[in-house]
Amino acid sequence: MTRRVWLAFAGLAAGMVMAFAIEGESVSTRSATLDTATELSAGVLDRVAVTSDGTVVLGEELDRVAPPEPVGSVWSLLDLGDGAVLAGTGVEGRVYRIENGRATRWAETGAVVVTSLARGEDGSIYAGTLPDGRVYRLVPPRGEQLQAPVLVAELPDVQHVWSVAWDARRHVLLCATGPDGKLFSVDPRRPAATAATVLFDSEEPHLYSMALRDDGEVIVGAGGGHAVVYGLGVNGRPRVIARLGGDEVKGLAVAGEDVVAIANEFSEAPEPPRRTVAQSRTPTAGGPTAARARPGRGNLYRIRPSGLAERVYATADSHLSAVQWDARRREIWLGLGVGGRVLAVGVDRTVRVVHDVDESGVTALSLTGRARVFGTADTAAFYRVLDRAPTGATWNSKVIDAGSPARWGAVRSRGVGAFSWESRAGNAEHPDATWSAWEPLEGGVTVRSPSSRYVQVRARFPTGADAVLRAVTVFYLPENQRAVVTELSASQPETKAGETRAQVLKLAWKVENPDNDGLRYRLYFRGDGDQTWRGLLRNQEWLTATSYEWSTEGLAEGWYRVEVDASDESANPDDAVTRDVRVSEPVLVDNTPPTVTARVEGDRVRGEVEDGASVVLRVEVSVDGGEWRALRADDGVLDERREGFAGAVPAAGVRAGEHVLSVRAADEAGNVGTAGVRYRR
């Protein structure tokens, strides 16, 4: 099992993406530099941590304690103060004792989940459960023989006992419940049927969390619709302390005069485990199943006595599942529901990830007592934090992508300590069996891994607490990728009304340039059917634009082809230069307008049009500069270089007398020829 530490420095800028620096655009030596907290923590870290100022330091040693049988999730932890911790679990409803590196079964409740644990003033252990709304007093085992729990209360109209806490002032057990959002007071000295009294009935469907102030005020976190923090004073009067963004207040802790709260927002809220009709109250070997937690968005708030709620941490990648205030360290511990991470948030908003484990989420924390333990979800495990310096600590970079196969060079680091460096490389996006094995750098400096698109480097930390890694730069030389000309077109520039059409063709091309190299273009032309290409540009003309206006004045009329040659010579040494060539479809060069003759015969106009190079496409007639009207070819279709035409002389609005009839004809190159005839009506 690999112990890993990542960093989730989302803070209030959750979701910000920071890429490592890549310098240069041509195929010269490039570098990938990792020197920020986000970049340094994006890989896999074993027994090391990354602080919010962007340094990698030695972390803490962990001991993974597996339960004696498979367990779904750890829901609650209770520090007994003697070096042992109790853990409430689901979906089997068992309680385990973690002590001296071992986990033993300590109690069975018959419920689906033990959501919370509390210790009374006489040392009694109480358990809140779901889905039957029952509260139990747990009886310690006699030797290896488990004892049946004692039912303390079966709360009316309650399915979920989300949180229990012992109130030393009232000498009662407080129970936060759902789905009716009630806070109960349970007197264990009374019979179970009459032990419960409703202290507070909220407007929210669920009361998820509780914390008690030293002055006796009960702080309650609600949800199921709105994330609300309530306060219930010793006089029994409730108040709204704060309304937070999100759907639920999952956890609370008292931090001096302040309250810290975790509020989550889900696109689809996870459903609590429930017992099916076929299942009895006695746990079976497999046990009922709980819905897998759906990732949400989490926020950590610090709430002042005035009710002012200040958000001190936020993440869009995970909901927050557990919170604990560490008065000695002046830090807030957070368990992330997705990603297996334990974070510490300082009062100055600095964030560090203390642990990241292989399990899918951290669901319960007990990190402030003699025994420091946290629990996880999905094939649950218990983790002990050991009070000794870790050995064999390593930092693995994230996968560095050169964008194309590359030759890897030196690795330069900045920090304190004698690190041992290794590398591995491959062409799969994620390391797999096709990657090369880890191997030491040559001379401790140069990557020996084979040329490939992806690489990872790993630093082995020296023994000692002073080693610090602040930055890593990996140098590499990518293989030059050819720029490809994907399109080449030729068109006539637009001509405004009344202007003479320029004897110019506009050439334009598109290029895929994966290296973003500076490119030089050369242009050539030849007559369609010829074999010899002729340069189109002037001598030494350096063309870098992807368009060019080609003057065709002086060229014989006819069909031509154009070739564009793209070269990355300006960005690469001679032996690495690549080129790509694309040839156009046949392009018509026709700068001569059609010849037009016309005559008026009564109320008809007749004539001929002839073009030396291209097909006549349009013939129109106008009288006295009026509206142009189309004329039909004698054979019905304008599709030849020589066409006869005929049609009616426009008469609408034309008075008797002398008039000028104009005929114009256009060829497929856009050249326009005209003829005029005077006639009398």
Protein Blocks (a to p, Z undefined) as FASTA:
>chain_A
ZZddddddkkjmghiacddddedjbdcddddddfbfklmmmmccehiacdfkopacdddd
ddddddfbdcfbdcbdcdehnopacddddfeopacddeehiacdfbdehiabdfbdcddf
kopacddddfeopacdddddehjaccddddfbdcehiabdfbdcddfklopacddddfeo
pacdddfkbcfklmpccfbdcfbfbdfbdcddfkopacdddehjbacdddddfkopacdf
bdcedjbdfbdcdehjbccddddddfbdcddddddfklcfbdcfkopadddddddddddd
dddfkopacdfbdcfkbccfbdcddfklopacdddfbhpiacdddfkopacdfbdcfbfb
dfbdcfkbmbdcdddeehiaddddddbddehiacddddddehiacdddddddddedjddd
dddddfbfbdcfkbccddddehhlaccbdcdfbdcddddddedjkbccfbdcdddddddd
ddddfbdcdddddddehiacddbdddddddddfkopacddddddddehiabdcdfbdehi
acfbfcdcddfehiacddddddddddfklmccfklcccdddddddddddfbdcdddddde
hjaccdddddfkbccfbdcddeehiacdddddfkopacbfbdcddddddfehpacddddd
ddddddfkopacdddddddZZ
